[in-house]
Each structure stands twice: as structure tokens, then as C-alpha cells.
Amino acid sequence: MRLSWGEIVRGIYARREGEKEDEEMAEKTRIRDMKAAELADRKRNTEREREEKRRLVEEAREEKRRLKETEKLSKTITKRKGKARDVVSSDTD
């Protein structure tokens, strides 16, 4: 548990003067800890969302690359078929 120097000094004076534990200070500490935990959860969720976005972008890039390769192969096959037809038609002439 982390305490600031001011909280420690206030606690010492409160005990020295015979006052009981400062419940307000305990409540502030509890609220601070809850906020810190909530902030940590948000940070983890944000990191997960960023990682998911990166993964989706990478998958989209990979899919685009695959499509380009497929189109390139398709054009090559079409050209080969066209050349084969030319060869066949020139033989018959």
C-alpha cells in the first residue's frame, strides 16, 4: 500500500493527539486504489483493442496480397491460353 508523506505525517499527529484512525483517509485510499485498478483495466482493454486492430489490418493486407497474386496468375494463364490459340490457328492457315 502506498502512502504519501503528508498522509503519514497526518496519521502520526492524529495518533499523538489521541484521535482514532482517520476513517476519511482510509476511504480516500480505498477510492484511490479503486480508481487505479479501473485505470489499469482501461489501459489493458485499450491495448487489446489496438492489438485486435493491428491484427485485422495485417489480415486485410495479407488478403489483398493474395488477391493480387491470384490476379497475376490468372492473367498469366489467360495469356498462355491466348498464345496457344494463336499457335493453333497459325498452324491451320
C-alpha positions in Angstrom: 0.0 0.0 0.0 1.4 3.4 -1.0 1.0 6.4 1.2 2.1 9.9 0.6 4.4 11.7 3.0 1.6 14.0 4.0 -0.7 11.2 4.9 1.9 9.6 7.1 2.6 12.8 9.0 -1.2 13.5 9.4 -1.5 9.9 10.8 1.3 10.4 13.3 -0.2 13.7 14.5 -3.7 12.1 14.8 -2.3 9.2 16.9 -0.2 11.5 19.0 -3.2 13.7 19.8 -5.2 10.7 20.8 -7.6 10.7 17.9 -8.7 7.5 16.4 -7.7 6.4 12.9 -8.8 8.8 10.3 -11.6 6.9 8.5 -11.7 9.6 5.9 -8.1 8.9 5.0 -8.8 5.2 4.7 -11.8 5.9 2.4 -9.7 8.2 0.2 -7.1 5.4 0.0 -9.7 2.9 -0.9 -11.2 5.2 -3.6 -7.7 5.9 -5.0 -7.0 2.2 -5.2 -10.3 1.6 -7.0 -9.6 4.3 -9.5 -6.1 2.9 -10.1 -7.5 -0.5 -10.7 -10.1 0.9 -13.1 -7.5 2.9 -15.0 -5.3 -0.3 -15.3 -8.3 -2.2 -16.7 -9.0 0.6 -19.2 -5.3 0.5 -20.3 -5.4 -3.3 -20.7 -8.6 -3.0 -22.8 -7.2 -0.2 -24.9 -4.1 -2.3 -25.6 -6.3 -5.3 -26.5 -8.3 -3.2 -28.9 -5.1 -1.8 -30.5 -3.7 -5.3 -30.9 -7.0 -6.5 -32.5 -7.0 -3.6 -34.9 -3.4 -4.3 -35.8 -4.3 -8.0 -36.4 -7.2 -7.1 -38.6 -5.2 -4.6 -40.7 -2.5 -7.2 -41.1 -5.0 -9.8 -42.2 -6.5 -7.3 -44.7 -3.1 -6.6 -46.1 -2.4 -10.3 -46.4 -5.7 -10.9 -48.2 -5.0 -8.1 -50.6 -1.6 -9.5 -51.4 -3.2 -12.9 -52.0 -5.8 -11.4 -54.3 -3.0 -9.6 -56.3 -1.1 -12.9 -56.7 -4.2 -14.7 -57.8 -5.0 -12.0 -60.4 -1.4 -12.1 -61.6 -1.5 -15.8 -62.0 -4.9 -15.6 -63.7 -3.6 -13.1 -66.2 -0.5 -15.2 -66.9 -2.7 -18.3 -67.5 -5.0 -16.3 -69.8 -2.0 -15.0 -71.8 -0.7 -18.6 -72.2 -4.1 -19.8 -73.5 -4.2 -16.9 -75.9 -0.7 -17.7 -77.2 -1.7 -21.4 -77.6 -4.7 -20.4 -79.6 -2.5 -18.2 -81.8 -0.2 -21.1 -82.4 -3.0 -23.5 -83.2 -4.7 -21.0 -85.6 -1.5 -20.2 -87.4 -0.8 -23.9 -88.0 -4.1 -24.3 -89.7 -3.5 -21.3 -92.1 
